[in-house]
């Protein structure tokens, strides 16, 4: 859902994104748990996020690799989970302090060709 719905306007999709955008989206729209739609490692062919892109169920057997099989799937209702507070910080000491005080954090890095 995050790849499908958060990155529809900036063309990032599976190619990256900004964790801050994810938290902003979840605060405003909510997010489903991971059983709602599994990550399939491909970008949507459209610039919108419809109900089926957020949570779906599909008929058996599973779709063959390389196919989307959307015609065998349908949108389903789901419980939405929200974040009530999110903020940014940077630096090693700030990350350590945040981990100690509040637990897990999310991080983003600029992974350029030189990085790889």
Order of alpha helices (4+ residues) and beta strands (2+ residues): alpha-alpha-alpha-beta-beta-alpha
